[in-house]
Amino acid sequence: MKLKVIGYWGGFPGPNEATSGYLLEANGFRLLMDCGSAVLSKLQETIAIDELDAVILSHYHYDHIADIGPLQYASYVTSFIKGSKKTIPIYAHTLDQAGFAKLTYKDATIGIPYDGNQSLTIGPFEITFLQTVHPAPCFAMRITDKQSTIVYTADTSFKEDFIPFSIGADLLLAESSYYGNQDGTSAGHMNCREAAAIAQGAGVKQLLLTHLPHFGDHENLVKEARELFTGQVILASTGLEWSNY
């Protein structure tokens, strides 16, 4: 399995960058995990619209879904330009019925519900879920292609359940909205030390910090995480690629 960071900012995108969006690929199948602000533009630096096979959403906050509308228009227009229709499935929870209803658009996209209590298969990926601690219903994901495993925390404050959920993963893609001396609990977010504590407790191989803040020196996020996690700590950046091959 390969992962490419399309966007990594929390809240809103930095100049010429994007909020949450991560492209997973295995066996030629391409799955986009979250589709935040400016993700569609940055995604096209890697693949064409009709090369995307599916999308999965953690929750309905704008920094994770803002480019669903542009993706729908792009898929619709591309079908006319290329003369072939491709309906992109968008998997999401239904705890926000109004948000879910917007995921289906003509023949361009179709919303498909997932149940956070059951596993889901999308192409070569098997996905299990953990509901997070966040103001809006949100689900973390454990994704495997039978060769490697990635855990994506999505948006959440710290919860002990993340440790067994992440056990033995090759990569923990964890939000780090705050620095180690800050408490993001009331906002439903983690700091870098909490992300590191999960990584260490679960014995993951690598920790990738993402959903980064718009203040401070991001290298300090890495420095503080390394005080707790003995494995490799990586800072998300546009176009960063990871694979377990």
C-alpha positions as CSV (number, residue, x, y, z in Angstrom):
1,M,0.0,0.0,0.0
2,K,1.1,3.5,-0.8
3,L,0.0,6.8,0.8
4,K,0.4,10.3,-0.6
5,V,-0.4,13.4,1.4
6,I,-2.6,15.7,-0.8
7,G,-3.4,18.1,2.1
8,Y,-2.5,18.3,5.7
9,W,-3.6,21.6,7.2
10,G,-6.2,21.9,9.9
11,G,-9.1,24.3,9.5
12,F,-8.1,26.0,6.2
13,P,-5.4,25.5,3.6
14,G,-2.1,27.4,3.6
15,P,-1.1,29.2,0.3
16,N,-1.1,26.7,-2.6
17,E,-1.8,23.8,-0.3
18,A,-4.8,21.9,1.1
19,T,-6.6,20.7,4.2
20,S,-7.1,17.0,4.9
21,G,-6.8,14.7,1.9
22,Y,-4.8,11.4,1.6
23,L,-4.5,9.2,-1.5
24,L,-4.2,5.5,-0.9
25,E,-3.2,3.1,-3.6
26,A,-2.9,-0.7,-3.8
27,N,-3.2,-3.1,-6.7
28,G,-3.9,-0.2,-9.0
29,F,-6.9,1.0,-6.9
30,R,-7.0,4.6,-5.7
31,L,-8.9,5.6,-2.7
32,L,-9.1,9.2,-1.4
33,M,-9.4,9.6,2.3
34,D,-11.2,12.9,3.1
35,C,-11.6,15.7,0.6
36,G,-11.0,19.0,2.2
37,S,-10.3,22.5,0.9
38,A,-8.2,22.7,-2.3
39,V,-7.8,18.9,-2.3
40,L,-9.3,18.6,-5.8
41,S,-6.7,21.0,-7.3
42,K,-3.8,19.3,-5.5
43,L,-5.0,15.8,-6.4
44,Q,-4.8,16.5,-10.1
45,E,-1.1,17.0,-9.7
46,T,-0.9,13.2,-9.1
47,I,-3.9,11.7,-10.9
48,A,-6.7,12.6,-13.3
49,I,-10.2,12.9,-12.0
50,D,-11.3,9.7,-13.8
51,E,-8.4,7.8,-12.3
52,L,-9.9,8.1,-8.8
53,D,-11.8,4.9,-7.8
54,A,-13.5,5.9,-4.5
55,V,-13.6,8.4,-1.6
56,I,-14.1,7.8,2.1
57,L,-15.0,10.5,4.6
58,S,-14.3,10.6,8.3
59,H,-16.8,13.4,9.0
60,Y,-18.6,16.4,7.6
61,H,-16.5,19.4,8.8
62,Y,-15.5,21.6,5.9
63,D,-11.8,21.0,6.2
64,H,-12.5,17.4,5.4
65,I,-15.3,17.7,2.8
66,A,-15.1,21.1,1.3
67,D,-14.0,19.8,-2.1
68,I,-16.7,17.2,-2.5
69,G,-18.8,19.6,-4.5
70,P,-16.0,20.5,-6.9
71,L,-15.2,16.8,-7.2
72,Q,-18.8,16.1,-8.2
73,Y,-18.7,18.8,-10.9
74,A,-15.3,17.5,-12.1
75,S,-16.5,14.0,-12.4
76,Y,-19.6,15.1,-14.2
77,V,-17.8,17.4,-16.7
78,T,-15.0,14.8,-17.3
79,S,-17.6,12.2,-18.3
80,F,-18.7,14.5,-21.2
81,I,-15.2,15.5,-22.2
82,K,-14.0,11.9,-22.3
83,G,-17.3,10.3,-23.5
84,S,-17.4,7.7,-20.7
85,K,-19.3,7.8,-17.5
86,K,-17.7,6.9,-14.2
87,T,-19.7,7.2,-11.0
88,I,-17.3,7.7,-8.0
89,P,-18.6,6.1,-4.8
90,I,-18.3,8.3,-1.7
91,Y,-18.4,6.2,1.5
92,A,-19.5,8.1,4.7
93,H,-21.4,7.7,7.9
94,T,-25.1,8.6,8.1
95,L,-25.1,10.2,11.6
96,D,-25.4,13.5,9.7
97,Q,-28.3,12.7,7.3
98,A,-28.2,16.2,5.6
99,G,-24.5,15.9,4.9
100,F,-24.8,12.4,3.6
101,A,-27.6,13.3,1.3
102,K,-25.3,15.8,-0.6
103,L,-22.9,13.1,-1.5
104,T,-24.9,11.8,-4.5
105,Y,-24.9,14.0,-7.6
106,K,-26.4,12.9,-10.9
107,D,-24.3,10.1,-12.3
108,A,-21.1,11.7,-11.1
109,T,-21.0,10.5,-7.5
110,I,-23.0,8.2,-5.2
111,G,-23.1,8.3,-1.4
112,I,-22.7,4.8,0.2
113,P,-23.2,4.5,3.9
114,Y,-20.8,2.7,6.2
115,D,-21.5,1.4,9.7
116,G,-18.9,2.4,12.2
117,N,-19.5,-0.9,14.0
118,Q,-18.8,-3.1,11.0
119,S,-15.8,-3.6,8.7
120,L,-15.9,-2.4,5.1
121,T,-14.2,-3.6,2.0
122,I,-13.4,-1.0,-0.7
123,G,-11.3,-2.5,-3.6
124,P,-8.3,-4.1,-2.0
125,F,-8.7,-2.3,1.3
126,E,-10.4,-3.7,4.4
127,I,-11.4,-0.9,6.8
128,T,-12.5,-1.0,10.4
129,F,-13.7,2.1,12.4
130,L,-13.4,3.7,15.8
131,Q,-15.7,6.7,16.7
132,T,-13.6,9.6,17.8
133,V,-14.1,12.3,20.4
134,H,-15.0,15.3,18.3
135,P,-17.8,17.9,18.2
136,A,-19.2,16.3,15.1
137,P,-19.6,12.5,14.7
138,C,-16.3,11.3,13.3
139,F,-14.6,8.0,12.7
140,A,-11.0,6.9,12.7
141,M,-10.0,4.2,10.3
142,R,-7.7,1.2,10.3
143,I,-7.0,0.3,6.8
144,T,-5.2,-2.8,5.5
145,D,-4.4,-4.3,2.1
146,K,-3.3,-7.6,3.8
147,Q,0.4,-6.5,3.4
148,S,0.5,-3.3,5.4
149,T,-1.7,-1.4,7.8
150,I,-2.4,2.3,8.2
151,V,-4.4,3.9,11.1
152,Y,-5.9,7.3,10.5
153,T,-7.1,9.1,13.6
154,A,-9.1,11.7,11.7
155,D,-10.1,14.5,14.1
156,T,-10.2,13.6,17.8
157,S,-9.1,14.4,21.3
158,F,-7.1,11.6,23.0
159,K,-8.9,8.4,24.0
160,E,-7.3,5.2,25.3
161,D,-9.2,3.1,22.8
162,F,-6.8,4.3,20.1
163,I,-4.0,2.2,21.5
164,P,-5.6,-1.2,20.9
165,F,-7.2,0.1,17.7
166,S,-3.7,1.0,16.4
167,I,-1.7,-2.0,17.7
168,G,1.1,-3.1,15.4
169,A,0.2,-0.7,12.5
170,D,2.9,0.1,10.0
171,L,1.9,3.8,10.0
172,L,-0.2,5.9,12.4
173,L,-1.5,9.0,10.6
174,A,-2.4,11.1,13.6
175,E,-3.8,14.6,13.9
176,S,-1.5,17.0,15.8
177,S,-3.5,20.2,16.0
178,Y,-1.6,21.5,19.1
179,Y,1.9,21.5,20.7
180,G,2.7,19.5,23.7
181,N,2.0,22.1,26.3
182,Q,-1.5,22.8,24.9
183,D,-4.7,21.0,25.6
184,G,-7.1,20.6,22.7
185,T,-9.6,18.4,24.5
186,S,-12.4,21.0,24.5
187,A,-12.0,21.4,20.7
188,G,-11.9,17.7,20.1
189,H,-8.3,17.7,19.0
190,M,-5.0,16.2,20.1
191,N,-1.5,17.6,20.7
192,C,1.7,16.0,19.4
193,R,2.5,14.3,22.7
194,E,-0.9,12.6,22.8
195,A,-0.3,11.3,19.3
196,A,3.1,10.0,20.3
197,A,1.6,8.3,23.4
198,I,-0.8,6.4,21.1
199,A,2.1,5.4,18.7
200,Q,4.3,4.2,21.6
201,G,1.5,2.3,23.4
202,A,0.4,0.6,20.2
203,G,3.9,-0.2,19.0
204,V,3.4,1.2,15.6
205,K,6.4,1.4,13.2
206,Q,6.1,5.1,12.1
207,L,4.1,8.1,13.2
208,L,3.0,10.7,10.7
209,L,1.8,14.0,12.2
210,T,-0.9,15.8,10.2
211,H,-3.8,18.2,10.6
212,L,-1.2,20.7,11.5
213,P,-1.7,24.1,13.2
214,H,-1.4,27.5,11.6
215,F,1.0,28.8,14.3
216,G,4.3,27.9,15.8
217,D,7.3,26.0,14.4
218,H,6.1,22.6,13.2
219,E,9.5,21.1,13.8
220,N,8.7,21.4,17.5
221,L,5.8,19.0,17.0
222,V,8.3,16.4,15.8
223,K,10.8,17.2,18.6
224,E,8.1,16.8,21.3
225,A,6.7,13.7,19.8
226,R,10.1,12.1,19.8
227,E,10.3,12.5,23.6
228,L,7.6,9.8,23.9
229,F,7.8,7.7,20.8
230,T,10.9,5.7,20.0
231,G,10.0,5.0,16.4
232,Q,10.3,7.3,13.4
233,V,8.3,10.5,13.5
234,I,7.4,12.2,10.2
235,L,5.9,15.6,9.6
236,A,3.2,15.8,6.9
237,S,3.9,17.9,3.9
238,T,2.3,18.3,0.5
239,G,3.2,15.4,-1.8
240,L,4.8,13.3,0.9
241,E,4.8,9.7,-0.1
242,W,4.9,6.6,2.2
243,S,4.9,3.0,1.3
244,N,5.7,-0.3,3.0
245,Y,7.1,-1.9,0.0
